Amino acid sequence: MQGVSLGTNRIYRSKRFIGLILGVVCQILLAAYPNWHTEGGSDGSEREFKPFPDRSLSRAALISIAVASFMALIAALWQHLSSAATSAMAGALTSGAVSGEVGAAAMTLGWVSTAVLFLVLIVLLVTTLYIRVLEVLVGNSQ
């Protein structure tokens, strides 16, 4: 029983850490997006523009946040199910002498963090698709 518990703990802890590391990688990649630049026009006026980020940079950020999101989903689901099952099994095996509860705060933190990662995934996916459409409309497709 101890080996199963150790293996289970190691599995969803590693998934949480992998998701955290990939989330930080995505944040670093997003920080590498180009900023506003000033360009002088032929008539002496200046205009500001923001170039599109590199496609490979966008894809790498999208892939890293997608993997982080699904790792967090698996870890939160696994943790939620195992906590509820352990609590129910302890109550059933001791004929109600022992009762356990799943911590609402811990479950909320797990699911909210997973939802935030999926929100970032959706926003980054929509942004990448919009940039692709704009590149096609401008005629600057690669």
KOLMIBA-969235 format. One record per residue: residue number from 1; x, y, z of N, C-alpha, C in turn. Coordinates in nm, 4 decimals. Example, Ala and Ser with C-alpha at 12.3 -4.5 7.8 and 13.67 -1.06 7.14 Angstrom:
2
  pos    n.east   n.north      n.up   ca.east  ca.north     ca.up    c.east   c.north      c.up
    1    1.3190   -0.5690    0.7800    1.2300   -0.4500    0.7800    1.3200   -0.3300    0.7800
    2    1.2850   -0.2250    0.7080    1.3670   -0.1060    0.7140    1.2900    0.0030    0.7870
//
This chain:
142
  pos    n.east   n.north      n.up   ca.east  ca.north     ca.up    c.east   c.north      c.up
    1    0.0829   -0.1193    0.0000    0.0000    0.0000    0.0000    0.0870    0.1251    0.0000
    2    0.1990    0.1204    0.0705    0.2885    0.2353    0.0790    0.3483    0.2659   -0.0578
    3    0.3839    0.1640   -0.1335    0.4419    0.1849   -0.2668    0.3429    0.2490   -0.3623
    4    0.2165    0.2090   -0.3544    0.1138    0.2670   -0.4407    0.0948    0.4141   -0.4066
    5    0.0907    0.4453   -0.2775    0.0743    0.5840   -0.2348    0.1925    0.6691   -0.2792
    6    0.3128    0.6147   -0.2666    0.4319    0.6877   -0.3066    0.4316    0.7121   -0.4575
    7    0.3944    0.6102   -0.5336    0.3882    0.6264   -0.6790    0.2818    0.7257   -0.7210
    8    0.1657    0.7223   -0.6558    0.0577    0.8155   -0.6876    0.0975    0.9582   -0.6538
    9    0.1574    0.9783   -0.5375    0.2025    1.1123   -0.4994    0.3058    1.1651   -0.5976
   10    0.3956    1.0792   -0.6388    0.4998    1.1205   -0.7314    0.4397    1.1577   -0.8674
   11    0.3360    1.0872   -0.9092    0.2772    1.1130   -1.0407    0.2134    1.2503   -1.0458
   12    0.1240    1.2846   -0.9510    0.0608    1.4144   -0.9691    0.1444    1.5293   -0.9192
   13    0.2416    1.5045   -0.8355    0.3365    1.6116   -0.8039    0.4223    1.6437   -0.9253
   14    0.4680    1.5412   -0.9958    0.5514    1.5670   -1.1140    0.4700    1.6365   -1.2226
   15    0.3441    1.6016   -1.2375    0.2604    1.6688   -1.3371    0.2402    1.8151   -1.3006
   16    0.2222    1.8438   -1.1731    0.2088    1.9838   -1.1287    0.3363    2.0620   -1.1592
   17    0.4518    2.0034   -1.1280    0.5777    2.0738   -1.1515    0.6062    2.0906   -1.3004
   18    0.5739    1.9895   -1.3805    0.5926    2.0021   -1.5252    0.5024    2.1122   -1.5786
   19    0.3779    2.1165   -1.5333    0.2872    2.2234   -1.5749    0.3362    2.3602   -1.5330
   20    0.3905    2.3708   -1.4128    0.4445    2.4981   -1.3646    0.5643    2.5420   -1.4480
   21    0.6549    2.4506   -1.4743    0.7735    2.4841   -1.5536    0.7343    2.5256   -1.6947
   22    0.6421    2.4544   -1.7569    0.5996    2.4901   -1.8923    0.5223    2.6218   -1.8944
   23    0.4503    2.6524   -1.7880    0.3841    2.7824   -1.7784    0.4852    2.8960   -1.7722
   24    0.5930    2.8761   -1.6985    0.6992    2.9770   -1.6916    0.7688    2.9892   -1.8269
   25    0.7908    2.8779   -1.8951    0.8503    2.8824   -2.0295    0.7618    2.9636   -2.1239
   26    0.6314    2.9438   -2.1163    0.5392    3.0205   -2.1998    0.5468    3.1686   -2.1663
   27    0.5574    3.2014   -2.0394    0.5676    3.3418   -1.9996    0.6962    3.4042   -2.0526
   28    0.8053    3.3307   -2.0497    0.9319    3.3813   -2.1041    0.9206    3.4006   -2.2545
   29    0.8566    3.3062   -2.3230    0.8379    3.3197   -2.4678    0.7481    3.4384   -2.5020
   30    0.6458    3.4614   -2.4218    0.5587    3.5761   -2.4463    0.6311    3.7080   -2.4207
   31    0.7273    3.7077   -2.3295    0.8059    3.8294   -2.3042    0.8972    3.8621   -2.4222
   32    0.9232    3.7638   -2.5074    1.0089    3.7855   -2.6236    0.9320    3.8408   -2.7440
   33    0.8008    3.8617   -2.7302    0.7236    3.9204   -2.8398    0.7762    4.0610   -2.8685
   34    0.7718    4.1027   -2.9933    0.8261    4.2351   -3.0274    0.7428    4.3489   -2.9688
   35    0.8110    4.4605   -2.9403    0.7466    4.5790   -2.8849    0.7206    4.6803   -2.9954
   36    0.6652    4.7939   -2.9569    0.6365    4.9005   -3.0517    0.7660    4.9617   -3.1026
   37    0.7680    4.9954   -3.2326    0.8830    5.0602   -3.2959    0.8357    5.1879   -3.3643
   38    0.9273    5.2841   -3.3755    0.8968    5.4079   -3.4461    0.9705    5.4068   -3.5790
   39    0.8991    5.4435   -3.6833    0.9578    5.4445   -3.8176    0.9275    5.5786   -3.8818
   40    1.0283    5.6355   -3.9464    1.0077    5.7622   -4.0160    0.9492    5.7395   -4.1536
   41    0.8494    5.8208   -4.1890    0.7866    5.8104   -4.3200    0.8615    5.8927   -4.4230
   42    0.8221    5.8805   -4.5483    0.8883    5.9557   -4.6564    0.8572    6.1049   -4.6491
   43    0.7471    6.1409   -4.5852    0.7113    6.2819   -4.5732    0.7611    6.3444   -4.4430
   44    0.8479    6.2751   -4.3707    0.9044    6.3287   -4.2476    0.8244    6.2976   -4.1235
   45    0.7108    6.2347   -4.1375    0.6299    6.2002   -4.0203    0.6783    6.0686   -3.9598
   46    0.6471    6.0530   -3.8341    0.6825    5.9293   -3.7652    0.5564    5.8501   -3.7352
   47    0.5668    5.7214   -3.7482    0.4545    5.6363   -3.7125    0.5063    5.5199   -3.6300
   48    0.4215    5.4778   -3.5409    0.4560    5.3653   -3.4553    0.3882    5.2392   -3.5069
   49    0.4611    5.1303   -3.5039    0.4037    5.0030   -3.5465    0.4580    4.8929   -3.4574
   50    0.3843    4.7855   -3.4544    0.4251    4.6681   -3.3767    0.4293    4.5500   -3.4722
   51    0.5481    4.4964   -3.4984    0.5564    4.3834   -3.5919    0.4955    4.2568   -3.5317
   52    0.4541    4.1680   -3.6197    0.3996    4.0416   -3.5733    0.5111    3.9573   -3.5122
   53    0.4788    3.8800   -3.4091    0.5808    3.7901   -3.3533    0.6123    3.6781   -3.4517
   54    0.7274    3.6203   -3.4347    0.7686    3.5100   -3.5197    0.6743    3.3916   -3.4999
   55    0.6442    3.3229   -3.6087    0.5505    3.2096   -3.6003    0.6020    3.0985   -3.5108
   56    0.7307    3.0716   -3.5185    0.7866    2.9643   -3.4353    0.7794    3.0008   -3.2875
   57    0.7950    3.1290   -3.2557    0.7821    3.1749   -3.1174    0.6387    3.1563   -3.0676
   58    0.5429    3.1924   -3.1518    0.4019    3.1758   -3.1140    0.3660    3.0287   -3.0970
   59    0.4155    2.9464   -3.1878    0.3866    2.8031   -3.1780    0.4479    2.7413   -3.0533
   60    0.5712    2.7795   -3.0230    0.6372    2.7250   -2.9044    0.5623    2.7662   -2.7775
   61    0.5187    2.8924   -2.7708    0.4430    2.9388   -2.6549    0.3094    2.8647   -2.6457
   62    0.2444    2.8461   -2.7599    0.1154    2.7774   -2.7624    0.1297    2.6314   -2.7207
   63    0.2318    2.5648   -2.7700    0.2530    2.4238   -2.7348    0.2872    2.4099   -2.5867
   64    0.3720    2.4995   -2.5355    0.4102    2.4870   -2.3946    0.2911    2.5119   -2.3016
   65    0.2070    2.6100   -2.3325    0.0921    2.6351   -2.2459   -0.0145    2.5266   -2.2627
   66   -0.0243    2.4672   -2.3818   -0.1202    2.3574   -2.4012   -0.0802    2.2361   -2.3183
   67    0.0476    2.2010   -2.3224    0.0939    2.0864   -2.2434    0.0800    2.1169   -2.0937
   68    0.1124    2.2400   -2.0534    0.0986    2.2786   -1.9125   -0.0474    2.2702   -1.8684
   69   -0.1390    2.3139   -1.9541   -0.2815    2.3104   -1.9201   -0.3309    2.1677   -1.9017
   70   -0.2934    2.0799   -1.9934   -0.3408    1.9427   -1.9828   -0.2731    1.8680   -1.8681
   71   -0.1485    1.9008   -1.8383   -0.0836    1.8414   -1.7207   -0.1543    1.8858   -1.5925
   72   -0.1894    2.0135   -1.5854   -0.2601    2.0642   -1.4677   -0.3986    2.0014   -1.4564
   73   -0.4663    1.9820   -1.5696   -0.5976    1.9180   -1.5678   -0.5880    1.7751   -1.5167
   74   -0.4916    1.7012   -1.5662   -0.4749    1.5626   -1.5227   -0.4406    1.5570   -1.3739
   75   -0.3509    1.6449   -1.3305   -0.3110    1.6451   -1.1893   -0.4272    1.6839   -1.0988
   76   -0.5038    1.7854   -1.1362   -0.6176    1.8276   -1.0533   -0.7250    1.7197   -1.0490
   77   -0.7535    1.6591   -1.1638   -0.8533    1.5528   -1.1684   -0.8089    1.4327   -1.0858
   78   -0.6838    1.3941   -1.1005   -0.6297    1.2806   -1.0269   -0.6342    1.3074   -0.8762
   79   -0.5929    1.4271   -0.8368   -0.5922    1.4623   -0.6946   -0.7346    1.4650   -0.6382
   80   -0.8279    1.5215   -0.7138   -0.9658    1.5306   -0.6685   -1.0265    1.3913   -0.6506
   81   -1.0095    1.3078   -0.7508   -1.0672    1.1735   -0.7442   -1.0024    1.0886   -0.6353
   82   -0.8714    1.0966   -0.6227   -0.8057    1.0131   -0.5219   -0.8401    1.0595   -0.3802
   83   -0.8547    1.1886   -0.3599   -0.8929    1.2387   -0.2269   -1.0341    1.1933   -0.1901
   84   -1.1257    1.2069   -0.2836   -1.2641    1.1659   -0.2567   -1.2742    1.0152   -0.2370
   85   -1.2021    0.9379   -0.3185   -1.2076    0.7921   -0.3056   -1.1454    0.7455   -0.1747
   86   -1.0342    0.8067   -0.1348   -0.9694    0.7684   -0.0089   -1.0591    0.7996    0.1098
   87   -1.1229    0.9144    0.1061   -1.2132    0.9524    0.2146   -1.3304    0.8557    0.2245
   88   -1.3892    0.8215    0.1127   -1.5027    0.7287    0.1122   -1.4603    0.5887    0.1548
   89   -1.3421    0.5452    0.1099   -1.2954    0.4109    0.1442   -1.2628    0.4010    0.2933
   90   -1.2038    0.5052    0.3506   -1.1722    0.5025    0.4940   -1.3000    0.4952    0.5767
   91   -1.4012    0.5683    0.5335   -1.5292    0.5628    0.6052   -1.5957    0.4274    0.5926
   92   -1.5884    0.3677    0.4753   -1.6529    0.2380    0.4539   -1.5802    0.1257    0.5267
   93   -1.4479    0.1288    0.5290   -1.3721    0.0204    0.5927   -1.3802    0.0233    0.7442
   94   -1.4044    0.1383    0.8012   -1.4123    0.1487    0.9483   -1.5557    0.1588    0.9968
   95   -1.6510    0.1302    0.9121   -1.7940    0.1342    0.9436   -1.8359    0.2684    1.0007
   96   -1.7796    0.3739    0.9469   -1.8188    0.5084    0.9858   -1.7445    0.5641    1.1054
   97   -1.6525    0.4868    1.1645   -1.5783    0.5353    1.2815   -1.4802    0.6469    1.2421
   98   -1.4318    0.6396    1.1216   -1.3399    0.7412    1.0708   -1.4088    0.8127    0.9561
   99   -1.4068    0.9419    0.9620   -1.4643    1.0171    0.8496   -1.3588    1.1128    0.7968
  100   -1.3644    1.1356    0.6692   -1.2694    1.2269    0.6073   -1.3414    1.3220    0.5141
  101   -1.2830    1.4362    0.4963   -1.3396    1.5353    0.4051   -1.2328    1.5828    0.3088
  102   -1.2771    1.6167    0.1923   -1.1864    1.6730    0.0930   -1.1824    1.8237    0.1167
  103   -1.0629    1.8783    0.1299   -1.0481    2.0207    0.1585   -1.0965    2.1070    0.0434
  104   -1.1948    2.1907    0.0733   -1.2528    2.2755   -0.0316   -1.1525    2.3780   -0.0821
  105   -1.0695    2.4304    0.0052   -0.9711    2.5308   -0.0371   -0.8679    2.4699   -0.1313
  106   -0.8227    2.3489   -0.0990   -0.7231    2.2830   -0.1845   -0.7828    2.2509   -0.3217
  107   -0.9043    2.2021   -0.3229   -0.9690    2.1717   -0.4503   -0.9927    2.2981   -0.5316
  108   -1.0321    2.4052   -0.4649   -1.0552    2.5317   -0.5355   -0.9273    2.5833   -0.5973
  109   -0.8184    2.5791   -0.5214   -0.6907    2.6257   -0.5760   -0.6469    2.5413   -0.6957
  110   -0.6648    2.4117   -0.6870   -0.6272    2.3243   -0.7982   -0.7080    2.3512   -0.9233
  111   -0.8389    2.3641   -0.9078   -0.9238    2.3839   -1.0250   -0.9153    2.5257   -1.0804
  112   -0.8984    2.6249   -0.9940   -0.8855    2.7632   -1.0427   -0.7550    2.7796   -1.1208
  113   -0.6467    2.7206   -1.0700   -0.5204    2.7306   -1.1433   -0.5290    2.6613   -1.2790
  114   -0.5990    2.5500   -1.2849   -0.6191    2.4808   -1.4123   -0.7035    2.5664   -1.5073
  115   -0.8076    2.6298   -1.4549   -0.8922    2.7159   -1.5389   -0.8150    2.8360   -1.5924
  116   -0.7264    2.8930   -1.5102   -0.6459    3.0065   -1.5562   -0.5513    2.9637   -1.6677
  117   -0.4911    2.8463   -1.6539   -0.4032    2.7973   -1.7605   -0.4808    2.7748   -1.8902
  118   -0.6016    2.7207   -1.8805   -0.6815    2.7016   -2.0011   -0.7266    2.8350   -2.0607
  119   -0.7507    2.9347   -1.9766   -0.7847    3.0670   -2.0268   -0.6685    3.1272   -2.1056
  120   -0.5475    3.1126   -2.0536   -0.4287    3.1605   -2.1252   -0.4133    3.0848   -2.2570
  121   -0.4391    2.9546   -2.2554   -0.4316    2.8745   -2.3776   -0.5293    2.9259   -2.4824
  122   -0.6520    2.9529   -2.4438   -0.7538    2.9996   -2.5385   -0.7166    3.1369   -2.5933
  123   -0.6730    3.2282   -2.5071   -0.6364    3.3626   -2.5522   -0.5174    3.3564   -2.6469
  124   -0.4174    3.2756   -2.6150   -0.3008    3.2643   -2.7015   -0.3360    3.1986   -2.8348
  125   -0.4254    3.1008   -2.8334   -0.4697    3.0373   -2.9572   -0.5441    3.1366   -3.0455
  126   -0.6349    3.2135   -2.9870   -0.7100    3.3130   -3.0644   -0.6154    3.4197   -3.1204
  127   -0.5200    3.4642   -3.0392   -0.4238    3.5641   -3.0851   -0.3404    3.5113   -3.2009
  128   -0.2942    3.3887   -3.1907   -0.2148    3.3284   -3.2975   -0.2965    3.3146   -3.4252
  129   -0.4225    3.2742   -3.4118   -0.5075    3.2621   -3.5307   -0.5363    3.3983   -3.5934
  130   -0.5585    3.5015   -3.5111   -0.5803    3.6366   -3.5637   -0.4576    3.6874   -3.6375
  131   -0.3405    3.6619   -3.5829   -0.2173    3.7053   -3.6497   -0.2021    3.6339   -3.7833
  132   -0.2362    3.5069   -3.7881   -0.2265    3.4322   -3.9141   -0.3229    3.4889   -4.0182
  133   -0.4460    3.5212   -3.9746   -0.5441    3.5788   -4.0677   -0.4971    3.7149   -4.1174
  134   -0.4431    3.7975   -4.0271   -0.3933    3.9285   -4.0670   -0.2756    3.9173   -4.1632
  135   -0.1879    3.8189   -4.1419   -0.0765    3.7990   -4.2341   -0.1253    3.7615   -4.3730
  136   -0.2275    3.6787   -4.3784   -0.2835    3.6400   -4.5086   -0.3494    3.7599   -4.5752
  137   -0.4220    3.8402   -4.4985   -0.4886    3.9581   -4.5555   -0.3886    4.0621   -4.6058
  138   -0.2786    4.0779   -4.5342   -0.1776    4.1755   -4.5739   -0.0950    4.1205   -4.6892
  139   -0.0883    3.9901   -4.7027   -0.0101    3.9300   -4.8088    0.1325    3.9026   -4.7670
  140    0.1534    3.8920   -4.6368    0.2865    3.8722   -4.5821    0.3009    3.7294   -4.5302
  141    0.2350    3.6326   -4.5928    0.2380    3.4955   -4.5426    0.3716    3.4312   -4.5778
  142    0.4140    3.3408   -4.4904    0.5435    3.2747   -4.5092    0.5227    3.1340   -4.5570
//
